[in-house]
Structure formats: C-alpha cells, structure tokens
Amino acid sequence: MKPIEAINDFVIKFANVNGSGSASANELFAKAILRMGVPVSPRNIFPSNIQGLPTWYEVRVSEQGYLGRRGGTDMMVALNPQTWAADLAEIEPGGYLFYDSTRPRAPEELRADITVIGMPLTEICNAVFADPRQRQLFKNIVYLGALSVLLDMDAAAIETLLGEQYKGKEKLLASNVQALHLGRDFAREHLAHPLPIRVQRADRVGQRIFIDGNTAAGLGAVYGGATVCAWYPITPSTSVAEAFMQYCAKFRIDAEGRHNYAIVQAEDELASIGMVVGAGWNGARAFTATSGPGISLMTEFLGLAYFAEIPATLINVQRGGPSTGMPTRTQQADLLACAYASHGDTKHVLLLPEDPRECFEFAATALDLADRLQTPVFVMSDLDIGMNQRLCAPLAWDDRRDYDRGKVMSAQDLEQREFARYKDVDGDGIPWRTLPGTHPKLGSYFTRGTTRDPYARYSERGPDYLYNMERLQRKFATAATLVPQPVLQPAAAPTRLGAIYFGSTSCAMAEALDALAAAGIHVDALRLRAFPFPTSVRDFIAAHDQVFVVEQNRDAQMRSLLVNELEIDPARLRSVLHYDGTPITARFITQAITKLAANLAANAPRGVAAAPQAIASVTAKPAGQAAVPESTP
C-alpha cells in the first residue's frame, strides 16, 4: 500500500486518556500549525467523567480552508490501550500510526497497509523526569516534539506558544522546552523524517481569529447590552456565563468602580429563568445560558414569558439527549423542544449560528429581538461550536449601533395617548409596553399568565382569548421579517436539487458541496439562520424537485418544522441525519446525498420528477466510514 502523501491537507487524531494532560499539548500542536499560516480546525471529543475514560482530539489541517470534519484519519497518535483496536481501524489505508513502543506491539496487533512509527515515550520520560506526574504530563510534550520533526513543523512556533502559556513561570517553561527537544532529538536520530504528510508554511489564515463559540457568545451578550445573567452550571454551556463574567469585569465597571451588572448562579434552572424573566419585565436586558436538560426545566416560565410577553434571551448550547444523554457530545436535538417550549400553543424565535462570529452577533441580536418582539428568543448553538476553537472572521461591532428596545412608552407618551398593554395598535401583532416606574399614575398594569383583554384586564371570554392568540400569530409572522435571513449558495450549474442546512453543519457542508459538484452532482444550498422561516425558504423549496435537509438529530426535527410551519409536502424533503454525538463529516454528507440522488434518479421515469417513495432518509454511516469508538459508559 502506497503511503498517503499530502502537504497541508490531512487529518491527525490523538487518542488519549482523559485527565492525562494531553489536551494542552494537542492544542499546542493545532495552534503551532496555525502559526505557520495553515488553517486548522480542532475538535476535542471527551467523556463526561473527570478522569480515566478515553478522549480524542482531532485536527483537520486544510490549506483550502475547510473547517468541518472530513471523515477518516490519516495519522493516529494512539496512546490509549483501551481503544487500540478501534483507533487502529480508523486509520485510512496508507496512513500512519504513532504509538508508545516502550512495550512494543505484536505484528498481529498492527496493520500491513499503514506505516507504523514506534517511539518509547514512557522510557524516555522515566529516564529524565523523577516525579510520576511530570513523567505523565511531559510524555505529551515529548510526542509533540517528535511530531514536529515527522511533519516538518516549525519548532520555533511551538516554543513561542509555550513561552506565552508559561509567561512568568520560568521553571515550568524550561521543563516543557526540555521535553519538547527530547522528542525532537529522538525523532531526528531514530525515525525516518519528514513523513510524506507534512506541514509547509503558507499564508492562508489571513486576518481571521481563533475563538470558541461560548466565549464569543458571552462577549456578544456584553456588547448587546445585557446587564443580568442568571444561570445554573451545565455542560456544555457553563463557559458562556464565565465569559460574560470575565468581560463584564472588564467593560461594565464605571468610573467610580461600580459594577453595572448582576450575575447570579442560581440554585437550579427554574430559578435562573425566573430571574431572567423578572429582570426582563423590569426593563433589564437579561439572559441565561443552558443546554437541553435545562430547557426542559424552564418550560413553564417560558410559557409565562411568551403569553405575558416579556423579553428573555436563552443561549442553548445543545448536547446529546434525551435525559442526561451524552453531556459532552454534540447534537442539534433541541429544535422542537425550543420552538414549541411550554404547554398550549406557543412558538418561539430561534437563531441558528454557524460559527463563533455568529454566536457573537446572534447573542446581541437576540437581545434586540427579545425587546422588539417582547418574547423569549433562543440562540441555538451546540457543543461543536461552543466548546471548540474555530477560525472565523474577526468579531465586529458598529459603535453607532443603537439597541432596539422596541415599543416602550415613555411618561410623555402615556400622557398623550392611550395605553393598552395587549392591543395591536400598529397591525404587526406587537403591543406597546411600559417599564415599572415610568409614570406615577399611568401605564401600570397587572402582569398575568392567565387570559386577559387588550387592556390587561382578567378575562376568560372566548373573543378576548382569540384576539390575543391571533395577535401572537401576527407577531410571529412579523418576527420572520426581523430575524437573520437565510444565505443562498447557488450551484455552478442549473439543478432541480436543493439542500437545506443550518448551524454547526455548515462547515462540513461547504466541503461536501464542493465534492458533490466535482462528482457532477449539482445542488443549490440554503443555510437557515432563524426560525420562524422567512418566505424565501418556502420559495427555495418550491423551486426544487427534491430538497435534502441535513441535520444532526435522530427525528429530523428541522424537516418537521419545515413541513409543519410552511405546509410543505413531506415527499419533497429528504432527510440526511447524523446523530452519533460526533460532529457531522463532509464524507458523510457527500455519500448520503450521492446515495439519495442515485435512488431518486433510478426511481424516476424518464422526464418525470423522482418518485417520493424512492427513499426517505439516510441515517446510517455510509460504507467505508469507520464508527467512532464509544467514550462514555
């Protein structure tokens, strides 16, 4: 088998044990390549326990700038005996295996179609470092040094990163540099180098930044004017609140040293959303950060905020469910839970960011929309975006931008015209509101979760209930004109095939569309950025015979929303579903759409659109794509 040859275009995966200190070294590896001007996209796949279970760190190196998971592994750094067989199976034919050969593996434990590189990492560290913990930690830096030689990486870039990480800690810095050069020296003396896959300096990163979505969302909330955050810790959203705290301490302290913000770690999710709703009613811009189980607990308060029409923003960093599910895995599985959260007829606004930059933008936009629409608004991030660093355009903010507080009556307004809290004065379904204390006599009303008339007076009359419910429908239709609009990517050639995707699926979709086009399958693509759906979404579906809906959940939740809300014929929409907890890959999308398109073509009479019953969906991994080993109990 001929070894894989590639410059600046490969996938390397590290198989480690959680708690071994490997994450820091693996991140140094990714950032060093980035410093060489080559785009990378790392993903940390880790268990929900503290220590002992398997963990993986995958780095996509792509000079072309593809940031999604490709699928397959060109080089495996296999340092976990528990997952050896599965890790070995994941390597592409012609790929490379790097492992700790202090205890050499028998030939039958290896593969003949890959290049095996053994290095006695444990032996090297035991000979140099006396402390058991240092031996474990520095083993990671030793293999980083060896990889820098094998892949022809710039050692100076790694040393610079180490200097930044251990600034002011000279002893730690010296030990890490020593471990790095132990690995480099051994590789130069004992291993064939460089490998046919290697890194070469380029200039393809440009002015982009490297940031995770949770940090960006926390900063976006600050810029968007949030002054209240009430939250309860939950993986994978906790770092949103932590980032908000960090940036508030920097940007929300006035000249007298007063903190112009309130951050409360509540006793549970119910208390946190209750505080957010109370703060929103009182005029503050307030948000919470949570994940699926937290949303489940918040639904009663969400119904109150929807019906009483109180602004609230929720940043939902989605993970695998149901129940506790997979706390440290990613999915897009909360769409229906959030769109229709609470009992009765409720509909909520969802924003669907694709990367950290949009997490920043949409956090601020959600606060505007919540005020404008007087309703809960969800930012639907997920673990893949939220907890993994990604290249994106620099975060941007126009200092001339005014916060959109919506229809808030001032004291002067109250004296000059009628105030009817739940009356549709302007025909857009959005009533006017007041804030507590605006006027000593006018503008007060009783906020209730029960039915009422347009003047906020308690009423169970059918006509009053219908008036409110139909007005809320008009408001939701207005929301479709205010939310971020979809992004169209037309195919290079005319086609009657379309694809709809959203959120973190975007980065893998970009590569998949290129691969499909290269294979002669042209697909117009539409990236959704919000729910409710603007009219352009219905128009896009109508313009195509078949539309593939790509999403990361079991039950085709986005497809259900499209069918239910736009009254689309279900036969027009074909599901491509990925939900094993790992981020979707470009290969999975490419193979799934290729298979669907082939089935549609085979079942379509000449000159007639493909038969709807040809194939409903693709959910299983296509042949040739290795399953990811389980890393949670």
N, C-alpha and C positions, 0 to 999 in steps of 0.2 A: 504494500500500500504506500503510495507516494505521500510524504508528509504535507500537511497543509502549508501553503506559502501565502503570506499576506503582510502587507505593510499598512499599519494604521487602520486595520479593519478586521477585528476578531473579537471573540467573547472569551473572557477568562473568569473562572469561578473558583472561589475559595470555600472549601468545606472544613469547617472548624467546630469546636465545642464551645457552646455558649458559656461565657464567663472566663474564657482563656485570655482575654485581652486582645483578640485578633482584630476586632472591629477597627481599632485605631490604626493598626498597621495597614489593613486593607484600604481604609480611607486615604492614608498617605499614598498608597500605590495609585489610586484613581486621581488624586489631586496632582501628583507628580506628572502624570501623562497630560493632564490639563495644562500644567505649567509649560509643557513642551509645545503647546499650541494645537493639540489634538482633542477634539470633543470626546467626552466620555459621559456615560450615564450609568451610575452605580445603583444597585438595589440590595438592600440588606434584608435577608429573609431569615427571621429569627423566631425562636419559640417564645411562648408566653410565660415560661418559668424563669427563675433568676439565673440558674446555673446548671450545667450538666448535659442538656439536650443539644441535638445538632443545630448548627446555624450555618447559613450560606451567605456569601457576599459575591454578587455577580457584577462584573464590569463590562459594559459594552463599549468598545473602542471603535469609533467610526469617524474617519476624516470627512465623510459625506455629511455628517451631522445628524444621523439617525439617533434618536434618543430613547426609542422604545426597546423592549426586549426583542431580540431577533428570533430566539429559539435555538437550542443546541449549544454545545460548549466546545470551543477549540482547544482550550487548555484548562485542566483541572488541577488545582492545588489541593490534594487530598490529604488532610491532616486529622481526619476523624475515623478511627477504625470501625465505629458503629455503622457508618453509612458507606463503607468502602465499596461494596458491590454495586449499589445504586449509583454512586458517584462515578465509578468506572464505566458503567453502562451509558452514562450520559455524554461521554466524550464522542465527538464526531470521528468517523473513520479518517485516519491520517492525522489525528490530533495529538495532544501532548498530555502526559501525566507527570506531575511533580509530586514527590512524596518523601516522607522522612524514612530514610533507609537505615536508620540505626538498627532496626530489626527488618532485614530485607524480606520482601515478599517472594513467595514461591512462584515459579513460572506459571503454574495453573491459576494463580490469583490475578494474573495480568492479561493483557490482550496483545495479540500479534499484530494488529492493524494500527497500533498507535506507538508513539515514541515515549519510552519510559525514562524518566530522569529521577534518579535517587540521590538524596543528599542526607548525610547523617546529622540532622538538625539537633536532636537531643544530645548526641555525643559531643558535638561542638560546644553547645551551651554548658553542658555539665563540666567540660574541661576548663572553661573560662570563668563561669559565674558560680559562686558558692551558695548564694541564697536560693532556695527552691522556687520562690515566687518569681525572682528575677530570671531564673532559667526558663520558666514558662513564658513570661512576657517577652523576653528578648529573643526567644525562638521565632516569634512573629517578625521581628525586625531583621533577623538573620535571613529568613526566606525572602523578605523584601529586598535585601541586598543581592541575593542570588538572582532573583527575577530581574533586577535592574541590569545585570550583566547578560542574562539569557535573552532579554528582549531589547537590549541595546538602549536602555533608558539613561537619561542624564542623572548621574548621581548627585550633581550639584543641586538639582531641583529638589531632591529628597532631603538633602542636608539643610537647604533653606527652609523647607517646611518644618523639619524638626526644630530648627532654631526658633521659628515662630511659635511652635507649640510649647517649647520649654524655655521661653524667654524668662530670664531671671532665675532659672533653675539649672545652673551650670553643671552640677554633678549629674543630674538626670540626662541632660543634653549629651555630655561626654560619653555616658554609658550607652546611650542609644546610637550615637555615631560609631562607637566601637563595635556594637553588634551589627550595624549596617555593613561595615567594612569586613567583618568576619565572613559574612555571607558573600560579599563581592570577591574577596580574596579566594575563597574556596571555589567559587564558580569559575573564576578565571584560570585556576590551576588544574581543576579536575573535571570540568564539564565543557562539552562542545558548545561554543557560543560564537556569535549570536545564533538564535534559532531562526528558521525560515519565517516565523511570525515575529515581528518586531515593531518597535515604535520609532518613527522618524520625525524630527522636528517639522512643524507645519505652522501655518498662520490661519487657522480655521475657526478659532474661538471668537475672535473679534472683541466687541465690547460687551459681550454677554456676561452675566453674573451667575454664580453657583450658590443656590439657596434652596431650602426646603419649603414646602407649601405652608406648613404650620407657622413657621417664623414669618413668612410673607403675609399670611392672614392676620396674625397678631399686629403687625405693623400697619396693615391696611385698616384695621379697626381704629387704631390711633389716628391715622390721617383722616379716616371717615368721621371723626368726631365722637367716637364712643367715650363715655366717661364712666360707665358702670359695666363691670364684668362680674357675673355670679356664675360659679361653675363647681362641678364636682369631678375629681380626677377619674379619668377613664382612658385606657388605651384605645385608639392612638391619638387622642385629641389634647391631652394634657399640655403639650408644649405650645399650643395656641395661647392658652391663658398665661403660661410662663413667659412667652414672648411679649404678650401685651403688658405684663408687669414690668418687664425689662425696659420696654420702650416708653411706658408711662413715666417711669422713674427718670427717664432722660428728657422727655418732651412735655410732660404735663405737670411741671413744678413751676410756680410763678416766681416773680422777683423777690417775694417775701419768703420763699421757701415752702409755701403751702402746696400740698398735693391736691391737684384738681381732678381727682379721680377716686373711685371706690372699687376695690377688688375684693370679692368675698368668696372664700372657699366654703361653700355651703355644706350642710350635713348630708345632703343627698341631692339627686337630680330634681326631685319635686320642689325642694326649697329653692334651688338655683333658678329654675324657670319662673317660679313665683316672684322672686326678687326682680328678675328681668322685666316681667310684665308690670309689676308695681312701679319700677323706675320708668318704664316707657309711658305709663299712664301719667306720671308726674312730669313728663317732658324731657327726661334724660334720654340720651342715646345709649341703649343697653344691649348686651349680647351675652350668650353663653356658648361654650364650646363643649361638644359631647360626641357620642357615637351611638350606634343603633340601640343598644340596651337603654341608654339614657333617654332617647327619643320615646321609647315605649313608656317610660315612667312619666314623661312630660305631657302626654297627650291631653289630659283633662284641662290643664292650664292653657294648652294651645287652642282648644276649643273655645275657652273663655276669651282669649285674646282675639280669635277670629270673629266671634259673634259680638263682643263688646267693642271691637275694632280698636285695638291697642297695638302700637308698634312694638315689635320684638324681632331680634335677629338671632339666628342659630347657625353656628358653624358646625356642621355634621361631618366629621372625618370618618367615613364609613369603613367597616371591617366585616369579616365573615360572620354570619349568623346561621340559623336562628339561636335564640337564647344567648348563652355566653359564646357559643360558636367558636370562631378562631380569632381571638383578640389581636393577634399580631399578623394577620393575613388581610389581604385587600379584597374588596368586592364593591360592586355598585348595586347593593342589595336593599337599600332603604328608600328607593324611589317612591313606591306606592305607600309605604308607611308614612313618609313625609308629605307627599302630595295630598293625601286624604287624612292626615292625622286628626284624631279625635272622633267622637261618635257623631251621628247625624250627617247632614250634608255639609261637608267642609272641603275647601280647596285652598291649597297654599302655594305660594310662589317659590320656585326652586331655581337657583342659579347653579350652573354646571361648569366650573373652571377646568381648564385643561392642563394648567401648569402653575408654578408658584407666582408668576406675574399676574395671572388672572385670579389667583387666590387673594393677592393684594388688592387688585381692582374690585373684585366682586365683594370683598368684605366691606369696602367703603360704599359700593353701590347698593348693597343690601341694606345698609343703614339709611341711605336716602330713600330707597323703595319702601322700607318699613314705615317711615314717616309719611311718605307721599300717599301710600295706599292704606295706612293705618291698619296694619296686619302683620302677622308673623312672616318672615322671609328666611328661607334656608339657603345657606351656601353648602352645596353638596360636594365636598372634597372627598378624598379617601386616603387610605394609608399609603398607597403608592405615591401619590402627590405629596401628602402631608409630611411623611417621615423620611423621604429620600431626597437627597440633594439633586438638583437638576439645573442644567444650563437653561437660561431664559434671558429675554431682553431685560435691560435694567428697569427697575421699578420707576415709574414716572408719576409725578403729581403736578397739576397746574395750581399754583398758589392763588390764582384768580378765581378758582372754583368756589362757589357758594354751596353750602349744604342745602339740600332740598328738604325743608321742614314740612312741605305740603300745606294743606288748608288749615291753618291755625289762626283763629280770630284774636285780634288784639282788643284791648279795652275800648279803644276808639271804634273798632268795628262793631263791638257789642252795643254801643250806644247809638249807632247809626242804622243798623239793620237787624232783622230778626235772627235769632239763634235757634236752630232746630237740630239737635245733635245728630239725628239719624235720617235727615231729609236729603234727598238727592236734588240739590239746588241747580247743579250745572249739567246734569244729564250723563255724567260719567260714572255714576254709582258711588262716588267718593263724597261723603258728607263733610261738613266743617266741624272742627273741634275747638275746644279751648283747653288751656292748661290751668291747673289749680292756682288760685291766687291772682288770676289775670284781672279780675274786676271785683270790687267789694260786694256787688249786688247781682250783677248779671253774669250769665254764662255758666252758672253751676248746674249740675245735673247729677242724677244718681246712676253710677255705672253698674250695670247688672248683667248677669249671664242669662237671664230669662228673656222672654219676648217682651217687646215694647212697641210703642208707636213712634212716629218720626220725631217726637219731642222728648223721647226717652222716658215716657210715662209707661208704667207697667200695663201690659195688655196681653190677653190671650185670644183676642179677636182674630179670626181667620184672615180677614183682609190685612190687618196690621202685620201678621206673620208673613203673608205672601209678599207684601210690599218690601219688607226687609230682605227676605231671601232672594227675591228677584233683583233687588238693588245690589246685593252682594254678587250676583252673577254678572251684572253690568260692570261692577268694579273689577271683577276678574278678567272680563274682556278688555277693559282699559289697561289692565296690567300687561296684557300681551303686546301692547304698543309701547310700553315703557321699559320692558326687560331687555337685556342684551340680545341682539338679533343673531340668527344663525349665520354661519360662514359657509359659503358655497365654494367647492373646488371642482370645476368642470373637468371632464376628461379631455384628453388631447384629440379624441375622435368622437363623432356622434355616437350616442348609445341610448338604449332604452333601459339600461340597468342603472340603478341608483344604490347608494349606501348611506345610511344614517348612523352616526356615532356621536359620542359625547365624552366629556371628562377625560380621565386618565387613559382611555383607549386611544386618544388622539395620536400620541407619539408612535405607537406601533402601527396605527392606521396609515400614517404618512409613508412608511416604508412598504407596507402591504400594497398600497395603491400603485406605487412605482413598479413593484414586482408583477402585479396583475397586468399593468399596461405593457410591460416587457414581454409578457406571455400572450399578448393580443386580446386580453380581456379588459375592455374599457368600461370604467364605472364612474359616473358622476357622484360626488360625495358631498354630503351636507353635515356639518358639525353643529349639533344643537348646543345652545348656550343657556337656555332657560325654559322653564315651564311656568305659565301657560304658553302654548305654542303660537307664535305669530302666524299669520295667514300664509307666509312664504313656505312654511313646512307642508301645509296641505297642497299648495301649488307644486312643490317639488315631487311629492308622491304621485300626484295626478299626471305629471309629465313623464313618468316611467312605468313600464310594464311590470317590473319587479323591483322591489327595494329591499336590500339586505339591512337588517337592524343589528348592529354589533354592540354587544353589551356584556358586562361581567356579573351575571347572576343566573340562577337556575330557571326562573319562571318567566323570563322575557318581559320584565317589568316595563321597560320603555316601550316595547311593542304594544303592551296592553294600554299604556297611556295614550299612545297614538291612535289606537283603534277606538278607545272609549271616548276620547275628547274630540277627535276630528271625524268620527264616524266613518273610518276607513274600512274598506272591505279587507278582512283579515288575510285573504288569499294573496293580496298584493305585497304583503310584508313577510320576508323570510328571516328567521332568527339565526344569528351566529352567536352562540352562547359559550362563555368561558367562565368557570366558577370554582376552580380548584384552590383558590386562595392566593395564587401567584399572579403577578401582572400578565395580562394577555401578551402574546408574542406576534410579531409580524408574520412568521411562518404559519401560525395557527389561522390567522385571518385569511392569508393568501390561499392556503389549502382548502379552507372551509368554503370560501366564495368560489374557488375554482370548481369544487365538487358540486356545489349548488347550481352554478351556471351550466355545468355539463348536464346535470339531471334535467334542468329546465329545458335545455336545447333538445335533449333526447326525447322528451315527452311532448314537445310542441309540434303539431302538424305544420307542414311547410307553409309559411306565410301567416301563421296564426300565433298569437301570444302563448307562452308556455302554460301548460295545464296547471291549475292551482294545486292539485293533489300530488304533483310530482315529488315534492319533498318539503317537509315542514320546517326542519331546522337542522343545524349541525351543532352538537354539543360535545361529543367525544373528541379526544385528541386525535388529529389525523395520524395516519400511519407514519412511522419514522420519527415522530416527536416523542422523546423519552418522557416518562412521567417523572414529576418532581418527587423526591422521597419525602415521606411524612416527617415532620419535625415537631409535632405536638402529640400528646397522648391521644 
